[in-house]
Amino acid sequence: MTSGCSGAVEMAIGVLCSEGQNILLPRPGFCLYNTVAGSRNIEARLYNLVAERNWEVDIEHMESLIDSKTAAILINNPSNPCGSNFTKAHLRAILAVCEKHKIPLISDEIYADMVFSGQVFTPTATLTSTVPILTLGGLAKQWLIPGWRIGWILVHDRNNAFAQVRQGLFALSTLINGPCAPIQAAIPKIFNEIPESYLPELNTQLESHARILESELRKAPGIEVIAPQGAMYVMVKLNLETFADIADDADFCHKLKWEENVEILPGECFAYPGTARLVITPPKDKLHAATERINAFCRRHQI
């Protein structure tokens, strides 16, 4: 058990990687991964996700980053910030890289099962009997209770490759007194007594919000929408040459905030300049209002 899924990220990287080693992280990817690695003098090597392939991993690029000091590979599926969901075939391709180079995998699945129509979420660990995996999860996203700070690490280790890792995780778990024990006691009730209709209804609602952003933002000049497949986000490409006075993605987001009171995150936060991330969780009326303002902003600044 960990203090939120961010605590699970910290423990997983800390237990698998030592100072002077490197870890492979996604680009674009959740910025906390880089922060945790950097705080431990672990080199973060960023493998590319390909927007034109629904943010699949560039497997060839990923493999090119591996050397003798590579301690782990981390994936995030479904993805923050991309809103993507990997197929079984693609997950198997990633696992094949791990198998070939004998590298353990960290699979951040905090958005597990949060996928839209036509999509199926596959837990990575169900596809291998040989690659040791630390799967990260928590209550924050699927059950919409981030303030409870309950996360976890699932250890998938069928061949006892993680014998020392298990000891390390236990040692790291003693560094702080948490997460909150009374809230941990609620987990069996949450897992066993929430109606089966809850998650499908949540995903349907999230998808309807995502489609509002997707359809309305396609009307804005200079914005290319990449249709999300799950999680809570929409990533867009910014065609900066469309605008007369926008220098980069950070400038776009800064001016949008102060001119239209709409706040989104620039792609540079996720090591992917020229893009922006929008959150799909606000109420529909707020999403409509936000997209109208973004559209007006883009038209006002276009060449």
ABEGO torsion letter per residue (X at the ends): XBBEAAAAAAAAAAAABBBGBBBBBBOBBBAAAAAAAAAAGBBBBBBBBBAAAGGBBBAAAAAAABBAABABBBBBOBBOAAGBBBBAAAAAAAAAAAAAAGBBBBBBAAABGBBBBGBBBBBAAAABAABBBBBBBEAAAAAGBAAAGBBBBBBBBAAGAAAAAAAAAAAAAAABBOBBAAAAAAAAAAAAABBAAAAAAAAAAAAAAAAAAAAAAAABBGBBBBBBAEEABBBBBBBAAABAABABAAAAAAAAAAAAGBBBBBAAAAGBBGBBBBBAABBAAAAAAAAAAAAAAAAAABX
